[in-house]
Amino acid sequence: MRILVFSAHCADFCSRAGGTIAKHARDGDEVRVVALTFGERSESGGLYADGARPTLADVKAVRREEAERASAVLGAGITFLGWEDLRFDYSQERVISLAEEVRAFRPDAILTHHGPDPCSVDHDTCSRLVMRAAQVAGAAGLESAHSPAKGAPVFFFEATIPLTELEGFNPDFYVNITDVWESKLAALRAFERAQGFLASWYTDQAKLRAFQA
C-alpha cells in the first residue's frame, strides 16, 4: 500500500498523523510526505523566543532538519515544496503541482488537513488544493510527465486543537496508535527547537481522542 501525506507545514504530518504513518511504515507500506511550507513564520515560535530575530533562511534550515529527523523516525520519505507559509494561495497552477505529486507517487490513500479551517489559512488552502489535485490527477488529457492516477480516497487528519468543534471537524474513523506511540513521541521531540510543546500537547490530545474513540 502507498500512502501520500500532504502537510501544510513541516510538522503537521507528525503531530496530526504520525501514529498512522508509523503503523503503515512498520507494516511495510510506503509512505511519502509532501510538506508545502516549512512553517517558518507561523509555526516556529521557539526560534523567535526571547526576542530572537533569525533570518527566514536560518529558520527554514532548522525546520528542514527537524522534519527530516521526524520523518525518518516514523519511516516515511519527505519532500519539501518550499512554498511560503501565510503567503501561498489557491491557484490552478498549485493544483497542477500537487496533482503531479499524486501522479508521480500513485497513492492508494491520501492524508491531509480538514477543511474549511477558519483557524489556519494554510491548513485551509492546503485542504482545498489537495482535494482538487486528487481529482485533476485522474484527467486523461492533462499535460504531464506521468500517466493519470486513479482516484485515491482522501482522509482528513486532526484539525486545529482545541478548536475542532468550531471548525466542524467530526472524526468518524479512529486509528489505534498505542503500539507505535513511542515512535510518534520520538518524532514529535525532533521539533523541540521550534515547537517544544508538541510532545506534551499531543500526548494530552491523544488521551482525549482515545477516550472519545
Buried (B, 14 or more C-beta within 10 A) or exposed (E): EBBBBBBBBBBBBBBBBBBBBBBBBEEEBBBBBBBBBBBBBBBBEBBEEEEEEBEEEEBBBBBBEBBBBBBEBBBBBBBBBEBBBEEBEEEEEBBBBBBBBBBBBBBBBBBBBBBEBEBBBBBBBBBBBBBBBBBBBBEEEBEBEBEBBEEBEBBBBBBBBEEBEEBEBEBEEEBEBEEBBEBBBBBBBBBEBBBBEBBEBBEEBBEEBEEEE
